[in-house]
Amino acid sequence: MSNKITYHVVVRSNQFDCDIIADCGHKHKSIGAARHCMDKLTHWQGGESFQRWYNARIETSTGERVDQ
């Protein structure tokens, strides 16, 4: 088991809740890679995808929020 921190894009039900509504499913090795993923997910393409990723944020594999 690796102790290496990874980053992923998530949407939570609210800022205090632990319920994850959406997760990108990737284990990004850098914050930059996670930001690139989030940019792709939140880019306005219309429809359901954009709404699903509204209020997305980057978190570490330990659940800590990364300041953007």
C-alpha positions as CSV (number, residue, x, y, z in Angstrom):
1,M,0.0,0.0,0.0
2,S,1.4,3.4,-1.0
3,N,1.4,6.5,1.2
4,K,1.7,8.7,-1.8
5,I,-0.8,11.6,-1.9
6,T,-3.0,11.7,-5.0
7,Y,-5.6,14.3,-6.0
8,H,-9.1,13.9,-7.5
9,V,-12.0,16.1,-8.5
10,V,-15.2,15.7,-6.4
11,V,-18.5,17.3,-5.9
12,R,-20.0,17.0,-2.4
13,S,-23.6,17.5,-1.4
14,N,-22.6,20.6,0.6
15,Q,-19.4,22.1,2.2
16,F,-20.0,20.3,5.5
17,D,-21.3,16.9,4.2
18,C,-19.2,13.9,3.6
19,D,-21.5,12.6,0.8
20,I,-19.8,12.6,-2.6
21,I,-22.2,13.2,-5.5
22,A,-19.5,12.9,-8.2
23,D,-15.9,11.8,-8.4
24,C,-13.7,12.0,-11.5
25,G,-12.4,8.5,-10.7
26,H,-8.7,9.4,-11.4
27,K,-5.7,9.4,-9.1
28,H,-3.8,12.4,-10.3
29,K,-0.2,12.6,-9.2
30,S,-0.2,16.4,-9.2
31,I,-2.5,19.3,-8.4
32,G,-1.9,20.6,-11.9
33,A,-3.2,17.4,-13.5
34,A,-6.3,17.5,-11.2
35,R,-6.9,21.1,-12.2
36,H,-6.7,20.2,-15.9
37,C,-9.2,17.4,-15.3
38,M,-11.5,19.8,-13.4
39,D,-11.3,22.3,-16.1
40,K,-12.4,19.7,-18.7
41,L,-15.3,18.5,-16.5
42,T,-16.6,22.0,-15.7
43,H,-16.1,23.5,-19.1
44,W,-19.5,24.6,-20.4
45,Q,-20.7,22.1,-22.9
46,G,-24.3,22.5,-22.0
47,G,-26.6,19.9,-20.5
48,E,-26.2,17.5,-17.7
49,S,-22.4,17.2,-17.5
50,F,-21.9,20.8,-16.6
51,Q,-24.6,20.7,-14.0
52,R,-23.2,17.5,-12.4
53,W,-19.7,19.1,-11.9
54,Y,-21.0,22.5,-10.7
55,N,-19.2,23.3,-7.4
56,A,-16.5,20.8,-8.1
57,R,-13.3,20.9,-6.0
58,I,-10.0,19.2,-5.7
59,E,-9.3,17.0,-2.8
60,T,-6.3,14.9,-1.7
61,S,-6.6,11.1,-1.3
62,T,-6.9,11.8,2.5
63,G,-10.0,13.9,1.9
64,E,-8.4,17.3,2.5
65,R,-9.6,20.2,0.3
66,V,-7.0,21.8,-2.0
67,D,-7.2,25.6,-2.2
68,Q,-7.7,26.7,-5.7
